[in-house]
Amino acid sequence: MSQNRFLQDWALPALIGLAMAALLLVIFPQLRGTNPAPPQEDWQGPVSYAQAVNMAGPAVVNIYTRMALPQRQHPLFNDPLFRRLFDNMNVPQRERMQSNLGSGVIVSDNGYILTNHHVVDQADAIVILLADGREAQARMVGSDADFDLAVLKIELDNLTSISVGEPESAQVGDVVLAIGNPFGVGQTVTQGIISAKGRHLENSGTGSHLQNFLQTDAAVNPGNSGGALVDSRGRLLGINTSILNQSGYSGGISFAIPANIAFKVMQDIIAYGRVVPGWLGIEASAISPQMAKEFNLLSTGGVMITAIYNESPAHNAGLKPGDVITHIDGLPIGDGKQGEATMATLRPGDTISITFTREGQSHTVEATVSVKPDTTTPVE
């Protein structure tokens, strides 16, 4: 009896308690005193970006250019009297060679390369060095100083072109890699994040028509120009083009032309030999707080149409002076700079949607982008 009573009063409750404790430890592992490692899928961010570099690296090339510059050799040439005498005598000039270096990106398997205009401007010879060690003479297809972009062509087999990402979907804080040839030391990779989007470089002289730069803190130095800015999957987001530092070296603020704009420029250059901007046929101005108050507008976002050209896409779509355009293809245009960047990606024949307000009411119409004619006449 005493043994049965012991089991009933002490042993059985103790066994039940131990079983419950074990069950609680299974359900709530944090009660064990140590934190378990999170499941593998909970870890964020790659340990290495080697895969992205392996994807993009073979498409990034080094560019070497040479340009012949006239050079007067006689030591007395700086004297005005003797300079005039030598000019009259047609003294022959010698040439010296100036070398430059930069980077580029193979964007098609048939050899088209994107780089910066300032890398190859006025070059007499352009040599491309591939990541696999091969060299080739490049032919200049065309360039545009306003966008600071140039298109080159090489004739080689088995080329690796880069995959293209979606710069319009990239976000501030995304990891990016800059791949190029800084200081001529060879292909180099630096890492950073997208610091800002839609940057406009006022009076920079670089990409003066472009107002939608990607800003990054990835180190970009002389020789990186024209190289690739890629995302963490090795896809092209932009062409590195400029740094905000008067010393000429990266200070943590550098800029890239978004890939979608660069490809539009490249396609224009290949097809037409020049950039063909899309045209809507309007004149517009940003909206100041005073204008917003005067016209009873809810915000300063958008641009107000001040004139529309006869038979232009905007005129045919039914837009009128006084309308306030707020969105193009669903994207807000802000003070107009974003709208100009959006237009830079369009080609004649593209159809876009335009959202505007008129007398307090919002409307959306479609317009077909065209080429600006030689002569235009405003309707009003």
C-alpha positions in Angstrom: 0.0 0.0 0.0 2.8 2.4 0.9 4.5 1.8 -2.4 1.3 2.5 -4.4 0.7 5.6 -2.3 4.2 6.9 -3.1 3.6 6.4 -6.8 0.3 8.1 -6.6 1.4 11.1 -4.5 5.0 11.8 -5.8 6.3 9.7 -8.7 3.4 10.1 -11.1 3.1 13.9 -10.8 6.9 14.2 -11.2 6.8 12.1 -14.4 3.9 14.2 -15.7 5.9 17.4 -14.9 9.0 16.2 -16.7 7.0 15.3 -19.7 5.4 18.7 -19.8 8.8 20.4 -19.4 10.1 18.5 -22.3 7.1 19.4 -24.4 7.6 23.1 -23.6 11.2 23.0 -24.6 10.3 21.5 -27.9 7.5 24.2 -28.5 9.6 27.1 -27.1 13.3 26.4 -27.8 14.2 29.9 -26.5 13.6 28.5 -23.0 16.7 26.3 -23.3 18.9 29.3 -22.5 20.6 29.6 -26.0 19.2 31.0 -29.2 19.0 28.5 -32.0 20.4 29.4 -35.4 17.7 30.7 -37.7 16.6 28.6 -40.7 18.8 29.0 -43.7 16.1 30.9 -45.6 16.0 33.6 -43.0 19.6 34.8 -43.7 19.6 38.0 -45.7 22.3 39.0 -48.2 25.0 37.0 -49.9 28.3 36.2 -48.2 30.1 36.9 -51.5 29.4 38.7 -54.7 31.7 36.5 -56.7 28.8 35.0 -58.7 27.7 38.5 -59.8 31.3 39.4 -60.8 31.6 36.1 -62.7 28.4 37.0 -64.6 29.3 40.6 -65.5 33.1 40.6 -65.5 33.7 39.0 -68.9 31.6 41.7 -70.6 33.6 44.6 -69.2 36.5 45.7 -71.3 39.4 48.0 -71.0 39.7 50.8 -73.6 43.0 52.4 -74.7 43.0 55.3 -77.0 45.7 57.3 -78.8 45.4 60.8 -80.3 48.0 62.6 -82.3 48.6 66.2 -81.1 50.7 68.8 -83.0 53.9 69.8 -81.2 56.1 72.7 -82.1 59.7 71.8 -81.5 61.8 74.9 -81.9 62.7 76.6 -78.5 62.3 80.1 -80.0 58.8 79.4 -81.1 57.3 81.2 -78.0 58.9 84.5 -79.0 56.3 86.4 -81.0 58.8 87.6 -83.6 60.2 84.2 -84.3 56.8 82.6 -84.2 55.6 84.8 -87.0 58.8 84.0 -88.9 58.4 80.3 -88.5 54.7 80.5 -89.6 55.7 82.3 -92.8 58.4 79.6 -93.4 55.9 76.8 -92.9 58.2 75.0 -90.5 56.9 71.4 -90.2 55.5 70.4 -86.9 56.1 67.1 -85.1 53.4 65.1 -83.5 53.2 63.7 -80.0 50.9 60.9 -79.0 48.5 61.3 -76.1 47.2 58.2 -74.5 43.9 57.8 -72.6 42.3 54.9 -70.9 38.8 54.0 -69.8 36.3 51.1 -69.7 33.4 49.8 -71.7 30.7 47.1 -71.7 29.9 44.5 -74.3 26.2 44.8 -74.8 25.6 42.4 -77.7 27.1 39.2 -78.9 28.0 40.8 -82.3 30.4 43.2 -80.8 28.7 46.4 -79.8 30.3 48.2 -76.9 28.9 51.1 -74.8 31.3 53.6 -73.2 31.5 57.3 -72.4 31.9 59.9 -75.1 34.7 61.6 -73.2 36.7 58.4 -73.1 37.0 58.1 -76.9 36.5 61.7 -78.0 38.8 62.7 -80.9 40.7 59.4 -80.6 42.8 58.4 -83.7 43.0 54.7 -82.5 40.9 52.7 -80.1 42.2 49.4 -78.7 39.9 47.1 -76.7 41.3 44.6 -74.2 38.9 41.9 -73.2 38.8 40.2 -69.8 40.0 37.0 -71.4 43.2 38.7 -72.7 42.3 39.2 -76.3 42.8 42.5 -78.1 40.9 44.2 -80.9 40.8 47.4 -82.8 37.5 49.1 -82.3 35.5 51.1 -84.9 33.6 54.2 -83.7 29.9 53.8 -84.6 28.9 57.1 -83.2 28.7 59.2 -80.0 26.7 61.9 -78.3 28.4 64.5 -76.2 25.2 65.6 -74.5 24.5 62.2 -73.1 28.3 61.4 -72.8 27.8 58.1 -74.5 29.6 56.4 -77.4 29.0 53.2 -79.3 32.0 51.1 -80.5 32.1 47.9 -82.6 34.7 45.1 -82.6 34.9 42.0 -84.8 35.6 39.0 -82.6 34.0 35.7 -82.1 32.7 34.1 -78.8 32.0 37.4 -77.1 30.2 37.5 -73.8 27.6 40.3 -73.5 26.2 41.5 -70.2 22.7 40.9 -69.0 20.6 44.0 -68.5 18.8 44.8 -65.2 16.0 47.2 -64.4 17.4 50.5 -63.2 13.9 52.0 -63.0 13.0 49.3 -60.4 16.3 49.7 -58.4 15.9 51.2 -54.9 18.1 53.4 -52.7 20.0 51.1 -50.5 20.4 48.3 -53.1 23.9 46.8 -53.3 25.8 47.7 -56.5 29.2 46.8 -58.0 31.3 49.1 -60.2 33.6 47.2 -62.6 36.2 49.0 -64.6 39.9 49.7 -65.1 40.9 52.4 -62.5 44.3 53.9 -63.1 45.0 51.3 -65.8 45.8 48.6 -63.2 43.4 46.1 -64.8 39.8 45.0 -64.2 38.8 45.9 -60.6 35.6 45.6 -58.7 34.3 48.0 -56.0 31.2 47.6 -54.0 28.6 50.1 -52.6 25.0 51.0 -52.6 22.7 53.1 -54.6 22.7 56.4 -52.7 20.1 58.3 -54.7 18.1 58.1 -57.9 17.0 60.8 -60.4 20.0 63.1 -59.8 20.5 66.1 -62.0 24.1 67.4 -62.4 23.7 71.1 -62.9 26.4 72.6 -65.2 28.4 69.4 -64.9 29.2 69.3 -68.6 28.6 65.5 -68.4 25.3 64.2 -69.7 23.8 67.7 -69.8 20.6 66.3 -71.4 20.2 63.7 -68.7 18.5 64.4 -65.4 18.1 60.9 -64.0 21.6 59.7 -62.9 22.0 56.9 -60.4 24.2 58.0 -57.5 26.4 55.5 -55.8 29.1 55.4 -53.2 31.0 52.6 -55.0 34.5 53.8 -55.6 34.9 55.2 -59.2 38.3 56.6 -60.2 40.0 57.7 -63.5 39.8 54.7 -65.8 36.4 53.6 -64.5 34.6 55.9 -66.9 32.4 53.9 -69.3 32.5 50.8 -67.1 29.6 48.8 -65.7 27.5 49.5 -62.6 25.8 46.2 -61.9 23.4 44.8 -59.3 24.1 42.0 -56.9 23.0 39.5 -59.6 25.5 40.8 -62.1 23.0 42.6 -64.3 23.8 46.0 -65.9 22.1 49.0 -64.1 24.1 51.8 -65.6 27.3 53.2 -67.3 29.6 54.9 -64.8 30.3 58.4 -66.1 31.1 61.0 -63.5 32.3 61.7 -60.0 31.5 64.6 -57.8 35.0 65.6 -56.7 37.2 68.3 -58.1 40.4 66.4 -57.4 39.3 63.8 -60.0 39.2 61.0 -57.6 36.2 59.2 -56.0 35.0 60.8 -52.8 32.1 58.5 -52.3 29.7 60.3 -54.7 29.7 59.0 -58.3 27.1 58.8 -61.0 25.9 56.3 -63.7 23.7 56.7 -66.7 20.8 54.3 -66.3 21.0 51.3 -68.6 17.6 51.9 -70.2 18.6 55.4 -71.3 22.0 54.2 -72.5 20.4 51.5 -74.6 18.0 54.0 -76.2 20.9 56.3 -77.1 22.8 53.3 -78.5 19.9 52.1 -80.6 19.4 55.7 -82.0 23.1 55.9 -82.9 23.1 52.6 -84.6 19.9 53.2 -86.5 20.1 56.9 -87.3 23.7 57.9 -86.6 22.5 60.3 -83.9 20.2 60.6 -81.0 16.6 61.1 -82.0 14.7 62.5 -78.9 11.0 61.9 -78.5 8.8 64.9 -78.9 5.4 65.7 -77.5 5.1 69.3 -78.9 4.6 71.3 -75.7 6.3 74.1 -73.8 5.9 73.8 -70.1 7.1 75.3 -66.8 7.6 74.0 -63.3 4.9 75.0 -60.8 5.9 77.4 -58.1 4.0 77.7 -54.8 2.6 81.0 -56.0 1.3 79.4 -59.3 -0.2 76.6 -57.3 -2.1 79.1 -55.1 -3.2 81.2 -58.1 -4.5 78.3 -60.1 -6.0 76.5 -57.0 -3.7 73.5 -57.5 -3.4 70.9 -54.7 0.4 70.6 -55.1 3.5 71.8 -57.0 4.0 68.4 -58.5 3.9 68.4 -62.3 4.4 71.0 -65.1 1.9 73.5 -66.5 1.6 73.6 -70.3 2.3 77.1 -71.5 2.1 76.4 -75.3 1.2 73.5 -77.6 2.5 73.1 -81.2 0.1 72.6 -84.0 -0.5 69.0 -85.1 1.9 67.8 -82.4 1.3 64.6 -80.4 0.0 66.6 -77.5 -2.3 68.7 -79.7 -3.7 65.6 -81.3 -4.3 64.1 -77.9 -6.4 67.0 -76.9 -4.1 68.7 -74.4 -4.4 72.5 -74.0 -2.3 75.3 -72.5 -3.1 75.6 -68.8 -3.3 71.8 -68.3 -1.0 70.4 -65.6 0.8 67.2 -66.6 1.4 65.1 -63.5 2.3 61.6 -64.8 3.8 60.0 -67.9 3.1 56.3 -68.3 2.0 56.3 -64.6 5.3 57.8 -63.3 5.2 61.1 -61.5 7.2 63.8 -63.3 7.8 66.0 -60.3 9.1 69.4 -61.3 9.6 68.2 -64.9 13.1 66.7 -64.6 11.7 63.2 -64.2 9.5 63.8 -67.2 12.5 64.8 -69.3 14.3 61.7 -68.2 11.3 59.6 -69.1 11.1 61.2 -72.6 14.8 60.4 -73.0 13.9 56.7 -73.0 11.2 57.0 -75.7 11.5 56.7 -79.4 9.4 58.1 -82.2 6.3 55.9 -82.6 6.1 54.9 -79.0 2.6 55.4 -77.4 2.5 56.8 -73.9 -0.2 57.7 -71.4 -0.3 61.3 -70.1 -2.2 62.1 -66.9 -3.1 65.7 -66.4 -5.5 67.9 -64.4 -7.8 70.5 -66.0 -10.1 72.6 -63.8 -9.5 70.4 -60.8 -10.4 67.2 -62.7 -7.9 64.4 -63.5 -7.8 63.0 -67.0 -5.6 60.5 -68.9 -5.0 60.4 -72.6 -2.7 58.6 -75.0 -0.2 60.2 -77.3 2.1 58.8 -80.0 5.6 60.3 -79.6 7.0 61.8 -82.8 10.2 63.5 -84.2 10.4 67.2 -83.8 9.8 68.8 -87.2 12.1 71.4 -88.6 9.5 74.1 -88.3 6.8 74.2 -85.6 4.0 76.7 -84.9 2.4 77.0 -81.4 -1.4 76.8 -81.4 -1.5 79.3 -78.6 
